[in-house]
Amino acid sequence: MKIFIGPMEIAGIATGICEGFRKLDLRAEAVFRYAHSFCYSNERNDDWMLQKWIHLSDLNQAASGSFSIRKIIRAISVRLWSILILVRCLCRYDAFIFMFGHTITNSKIEQIGRAHV
């Protein structure tokens, strides 16, 4: 079983959960959409798709106070890239733990067929 933990890190909680699963010999991976300013996690994901998603998310977040065509294009790009990441994660992971009310696409797509635990 491979477990996805993310896409948000809050006070090192996601990293702690990931480490706990690993101590129980479960494969867990922390995947974060944004780089955390305090660098709680020392995990580095070299997956080019995730790196592109993080980069687009950072660009979109940096321009959140402005309104322009560039902002609209970035927002659409992040949404489309998030759907690609979701499809890829559905193929890679067996279980998902979403942190702090955030999901991969931040939409209702992830609620389809979810199990209540």
VENKA-V430541 format. One record per residue. N is the residue number from 0. RES is the residue in one letter. OMEGA is omega in radians with two decimals (999 if undefined). D_FIRST is the distance of its C-alpha to the first C-alpha in whole Angstrom. Layout:
BEGIN
<<N	RES	OMEGA	D_FIRST> <N	RES	OMEGA	D_FIRST>>
END
This chain:
BEGIN
<<0	M	3.09	0> <1	K	-3.01	4> <2	I	3.04	7> <3	F	3.06	10> <4	I	-3.13	13> <5	G	-0.07	16> <6	P	-3.08	19> <7	M	3.07	21> <8	E	3.11	22> <9	I	3.04	24> <10	A	3.09	26> <11	G	-3.09	23> <12	I	-3.12	21> <13	A	3.12	18> <14	T	3.11	18> <15	G	3.09	18> <16	I	3.14	15> <17	C	3.12	13> <18	E	3.11	15> <19	G	3.08	14> <20	F	3.14	11> <21	R	3.08	11> <22	K	3.09	14> <23	L	-3.14	12> <24	D	3.02	10> <25	L	-3.14	7> <26	R	3.13	6> <27	A	-3.13	8> <28	E	3.07	11> <29	A	-3.14	14> <30	V	-3.07	16> <31	F	-3.13	20> <32	R	-3.13	22> <33	Y	3.03	25> <34	A	-3.12	26> <35	H	-3.07	27> <36	S	3.13	30> <37	F	3.08	30> <38	C	3.13	27> <39	Y	-3.07	25> <40	S	3.04	22> <41	N	3.13	22> <42	E	3.13	19> <43	R	-3.14	21> <44	N	-3.10	19> <45	D	3.12	21> <46	D	-3.05	20> <47	W	3.13	23> <48	M	3.11	22> <49	L	3.11	21> <50	Q	3.11	24> <51	K	3.11	26> <52	W	3.12	24> <53	I	-3.13	25> <54	H	3.12	29> <55	L	3.12	29> <56	S	3.11	28> <57	D	3.10	30> <58	L	-3.14	33> <59	N	-3.14	33> <60	Q	-3.13	33> <61	A	-3.11	36> <62	A	-3.01	38> <63	S	-3.13	37> <64	G	-3.07	41> <65	S	3.05	43> <66	F	3.13	43> <67	S	3.08	44> <68	I	3.13	43> <69	R	3.13	41> <70	K	3.13	39> <71	I	3.13	38> <72	I	3.11	37> <73	R	-3.13	34> <74	A	3.11	33> <75	I	3.12	33> <76	S	3.13	31> <77	V	-3.13	28> <78	R	-3.14	28> <79	L	3.13	27> <80	W	3.12	25> <81	S	3.10	23> <82	I	3.07	23> <83	L	3.12	22> <84	I	3.12	19> <85	L	3.14	18> <86	V	3.14	18> <87	R	3.14	16> <88	C	3.09	13> <89	L	3.11	13> <90	C	-3.04	12> <91	R	-2.99	10> <92	Y	3.13	7> <93	D	-3.11	6> <94	A	-3.10	8> <95	F	3.00	11> <96	I	3.13	13> <97	F	-3.05	17> <98	M	2.96	19> <99	F	3.07	23> <100	G	3.13	23> <101	H	3.05	22> <102	T	-3.11	20> <103	I	-3.13	20> <104	T	-3.05	23> <105	N	3.09	24> <106	S	-3.12	25> <107	K	-3.11	24> <108	I	-3.08	22> <109	E	-3.13	19> <110	Q	-3.14	20> <111	I	3.08	20> <112	G	-3.10	18> <113	R	3.09	17> <114	A	3.10	16> <115	H	-3.13	18> <116	V	999	16>>
END
